[in-house]
Amino acid sequence: MSVFALETLDPENLTEFRRRAEESTEANPLELALRLHSRPEPFGSALFAGALMADLGRIPLRVSHDLLDEAVLADVFRSGLAAALGSRNGLTTFADPHSPLSAPELGATWTPGLRSFRAAMFGAGDVDAGLFGPRHAVFLNPHRTTTPPGPASITAVVRRWLDARLPAGESSDARLADIGFALDQLVVNVTEHAVTDHTPSVSSLARIEIDDGDDGKQARALVLVVLDTGAGIARTLRAKLSDPPADAELLRDLLAGELEQWGRARGIGLSRLTQLVQVAGGTMFVASGDTTVSVGDDIDAAAAAAATTGSIISLRLPL
């Protein structure tokens, strides 16, 4: 058995992991040894989660994590990596059959209408293990749920969750409305990609996390990440444009709200998200195919070159 030791979620590691996974065979399968030694960064986590659910989603994978301490293991749950591993239709096995990462509920699709689902989300205790914890919530395939506006919609459920988790000074109606709008726009974006791709196999993952910061280096913030394995933002827009520019320019114009000149694609939702991030002093990364653009922060060359199947949008909003 071939072993790939994953110590950091750098884009370079993702490229090598992809290569090793694609070279694995039934006779010589790949073992992913999780040896992370620090908190996974949201955008890096999303790149790996997207790969596990998309182009590597049909490759059997054995996972071990004997060197992870409890704090880093909790970060694997919060980052959405555990849910991505659990979503692979039985193609993920574990060296330790009693691993907390092997819990079947980690592969459960977002079903806000079920009482048991809401009980799990709102009844999460003090342990960051599972789809829900005191500081995180992960939803698999929210785009497949056509819940009408009401108490079971993604905005309503997440607003209730945030209201219960955030101190009174951080959970104002205006802030929760902004977050609800952000989630709505991101999930609509995924649904649009699924329609463009003309396939029912598109998968998505959304996660929300209350991040207490990093030893004073980063302020307390709310992290929102939505990824999908569909057509991707650039391809979705190209289907609507009469004379589309290159992908990088297309994404920048989309976020700036300057797509009117290109035809029927307006991109109003994502441009409003850009404004929300800028006003809040936050950051946002948007990846589609082999193109990545950022708002409020410079993205390194390696991350910009990291190809992804579908799209990834990652926001960090200071609280």
PyMOL commands that set and color helices and strands:
alter all, ss='L'
color gray80, all
select helices_A, chain A and resi 11-23+42-53+70-78+81-86+100-102+104-107+115-122+142-144+154-165+168-170+173-197+233-238+247-256+260-262+268-280+301-304
alter helices_A, ss='H'
color red, helices_A
select strands_A, chain A and resi 2-6+30-34+61-64+92-94+136-140+204-211+221-228+283-289+291-295+308-318
alter strands_A, ss='S'
color yellow, strands_A
deselect
rebuild
show_as cartoon
